[in-house]
Structures are given as structure tokens and as C-alpha cells.
Amino acid sequence: MALQIIFENNEILVINKPSGLVVNKSKTINEKTLQDELGKYLKIKGLGIGDRAGIVHRLDRETSGILLIAKTQRVFKFLQKQFKERKIKKEYTALVHGKVQDTIGRISSNISRIGKFGKFGVDNIGREALTEYEVLWSYKFNNDKFNKILDKNRFTKPKIKYLRSYASGYALLKVKPRTGRTHQVRVHLKSIGHPVVCDNIYTPSKLLKFDKLWCRRLFLHASYIEFKIFERSTSFNFKADLPLDLKNCLKNLTTDN
């Protein structure tokens, strides 16, 4: 697997992670991970805590986009400190279900693990989490393409009625997580009634089955990051455009602004 390198110098490596790639190794993962590839590429397997190969933060397997890697222990520790102090700015691009009424919003709800299967949810006793978002575009499904999907799949009349009601409106969001909880963006957007398109965990099953007919993976992309590598250094900032597969998903929609 060739790394998609956005930037590299003596202190940092910034890559564009593809969807489907697991970031960190674990006892339950029996496949190649980004951590394996970085260990070979950088030859710094032990950098960081627990053989992390310089990986300062993580992205979910299904999420694509910018990932930041430290190449020295000094930079690794400083970047971790910035994440802990919430000084690193991150932005995601997400396509969600439904028409989002507020063009700018803020979600402040605690998040904790639910059950034993890697699912998280909003509750009062979880860890503090804060997410801000901005609506970039509102969409509706292209009527011809919608009907074509219905024609190719034998949906029942109740299912068609359901889809016409709940699979019609969409919004493309710029999302700014101010904290870094597991599944934070996905959980917070679900909590306000706007699950991310094709989310295998948080999109309702009826919608998810329809999503998979036109968008094969989670529509969530880490699109921007801004940070410093030393206290008095100038800020670095990097962008990653939407990948082609997600751009193609948007071709099924028409603007509804």
C-alpha cells in the first residue's frame, strides 16, 4: 500500500488516509494497518506510546482524510499536548440525512460507550464533547435517479413511502469537533436527527440499506487541520479535497438551497 503523502519534512508527515484502512494495530485486528505501513516507511516503530509509529490522533476505519504523524519524540509530545489542550483545529466534511434547519449549529452533549460492540451514544454521565457545524449545501435526491433506484430494487409500498419521506433531504456540512471523543461527529449528528449517510452503526437500518445503493461507504472526510509543531513556530495548515468516490455520490443529488 502506497501512502498518500500530503506533506513531509524532518518533523512531521501528513497523509490522506483512504476509507477502509484501520489506523492502529490491536489484538482483534487481523489485517494490515496504517501503523504497520508507517513503521516500515519511517522506521520509527517505537515512536510514541505503545509502538504507535508516530501516530498522534486517529480516524475511524471508514473515515477518509488528513492524518498527522510525528517523526520525532519531541514533536510527538508537543502535538499530543496541543490535542489535549484543544489547540489543534480540525474540520470534517459530512453528508447527513435530512434538511438541517440551523445553518450554523453547536452540539454540546456528553458521550459514552453503549454496550460491548463499539457503539457510543449521548448521555449525562459520559465525557464532555463539543461539536460545531455549518451547512454548506442543502440537497434533495435527483428524482430521476431516485426512481431508477426504486425500479431496480423490489421495495414494498410501505418501504417506498418511507424512503420518499426520509431519504429525500440531505445537507453537506463543515463539522468542527472541539473535543476528540470516539465517534464524536457521528454520534453528535445522529443525536440531532441527522445521521451521516451510510453510517453502519448510527444510520437507521431502513435508511442504511438505501444509502448503500448509491453511496458505498461512510460520507465523512477529514478535510482540514491546523497546528504548530513547536511553541513559537508558525502554524501549519493542510486541506484534503473530497475523494472521487464521495464526489460521485453527490452526483445523485440536486441542490435545494
N, C-alpha and C positions, 0 to 999 in steps of 0.2 A: 504493500500500500504506500503510495507516494503522498507525503504531507503536502497540503495546500498552504504554502507559506505566504503570508501577507507581508511580514516584516521580520528581519532578524539582524541583531548586532551582537556584541560581546556579552550583553547583559540579559537580553530578552529574546523570546521567539513568539511571534503572534501568528496563529494559524486559523484557517477557516475549516472547522470540523464538519464533515458530512453527516447527514442524518443516518442513523442506524449504527453508528460507531460508539461503543462503550468507552468511557474515558478512563476509569480506574479499574485495576485488577481487583478481584476478590475471590474467595473460595467457591462462590456459587457461579462464577463466570468461566465458561469453558471455551472461550473464543479469543481471538486476537483483540487487544485493546489499544487505545491510543497510548497508554502508558508503556506498553511493550515497544511500540514503534519509536517513541521518544527516547526510551532507554538505549535503543540501538543508534538512533540518529545523533543524539547529543553525547552519548557515552557518559551519562551522569545519573545512572540508575538510582543512586542513593541520595540524590539532592532532595532536600525537603524532609518531611516527616513520613516515616513508613514507606520508604522506597518509592516516592511519588514522582520521580523523574522531572522535578521542577514544576509540576502542575499546581498552580496556585488556587484555582477555583475549578468548578466543573459545570458541564452541561448534561442534561438528560440524554439518554441514548437517541431518542427520536428528534431532539432539537439540533438544528444546524447552526453554524455561525462562529463568531470570534471566540477564541480561547487563548488565554495568556499563560505563557510558560516562562519561568525564571531560569537563567543559565548560571547564576552564582548564588551561593548561600545567602550572601548579604542582601541581594535584590529579592530573593525569595522571602526572607523575613520581613523586609520593608513592605513588600506588596501585601503579605498577609496582614500586617499591621494596618495598612490602608483599608483593606476589606473589612477588618474588624471595626475600624473607626468610621466606616461608611463614606470614605472619601473617594472611592472609585466610582465613576459614573458608567452605568450600563444601560443600553436600550435594546429592546426586542421589537420585532415586527410580528404581529399575530393577526390571523383572520379568525373572527369569532362569529358565532351564531347570533342572530337577532339584530334588530335596529337599536343601537346604543343611543339613548336619549340625550345624555350629557356629553357634549363634545370634549370636555376636559373633566377628568374624574380622579378621585383618590379613594383607595380602599385600605382601611386600617382594621384588620381583623387578625386575631391570634391564630396560629396554625399548629396542629399536632398530628401525630400518626394515628391512623384509624385501622385497627386490626393488625394482622400479621403479613399482609400481602403488598406492602409498599405503597399503600394509599394514604393520602393525607387529607385533612379537612379543617374547616374553620370551627373553633370553639373558644370558650372563655379562658380555659386553663392552658392553652398552648403557648408557643413562643411568639413574641411580638413580631408582626410583619406589616410592612407598608409598601404599597404599590401605587404608582401614579400612571395615568394613561391619557392618551389624546387620540381622538378619532381622526384618521387621515382621509378615509373614504367610506361612504356607505354604498352597499351594493344590493342588488336583487339578482336572483338566478335568471339567466337568459331563458326566456320562455320556450324557445325552440329546442334548446339543449336540454332543458328540464323535461319537456315532453318526450324527447328522444330517449332519455334515460328511463322514463316510465314505460315507454313502449318496449324497450329491450328487456325489461325485468317484470316479472309477473307479480306485481303488487296487488294486494286485496284492496277493495274500495275503501275500507276504513284506513288502511295504511296510506293510500293516495291522499285521502282527506287530511290525514295527519301531516304528511310531507308538504302539502300545499300551505298549511298553516305555519309549520315550524321550520321548514327548510327553504324559506323564501327570502328572508332578510339576512344580511351579513354586514360586518364592519371590519375594516382594516385598521388596526390600532398601532400606535407607537406606545410601547409599555416601558416604564422606568421603575424597576424594583429598587427600593431604597434599603431593603434588607435582603438577606440571602438564604431564605428557608428553602428546603427541598420542595420542588413542585410549586413554588410560591405563585408564579404568574398563572399557572394553570388552575390552581385551587382558588385564587382570588377572583379570576374572571368567571369561573364556574359559580362562585358564591353570589355574584350579582346577576346571575341568569344568562351569562354569555360565555358558554364553554368554547374552548378553542376547537376549530374544525379538525376532525379526525384524531381526537384525543382518545386513545384506547382505554384510558382509566376514567376520565371525567366527563366525556360526552355521553349523553343518554343513548342507550343501545339502539333505539329506533333511528335516531339521527346518525349515529356512527355507521350503521350499515349503509345508509345513503351516502354519507361522506366518502366512504371507501370506493364508491363507484366513479368519483370524479377527482378525488384528492387522496392519493395513496398513503400519505403519511402526515404526521402532526404538522400543522401550519404554524410553526413557531421558529423564529430565526433570530439569533443574537447578532444584531446589526451594527452596534456601535459600542466602543469602550474608550474611556479617557482616564489616564492615571499618570503618576510620577514614579520614577524608579529610585530617586533619592530625594531627600527633604528639600533641597534647594535647586533641583533640576527643573527644567521646563517640562510642561505636560506633553505626554504623547496622546494622540487620539487616532483611532482607526475605524474604518467603516467596511462593512461587507454587504454587498448588494444581495437582494433576494436571489436564491439559486433558481436555475431554469425550471426545475420541476414545480416550484411554487408559483413562478410567473405563469406557467401553463395552466395551473389550477384557476388563476384569476380570469383566464380567457372564457371560463364558463359563466362568468358574472357580467352584469352591466351596472354602470354607476347609477346611484339613486340619491344623489345629493340635492 
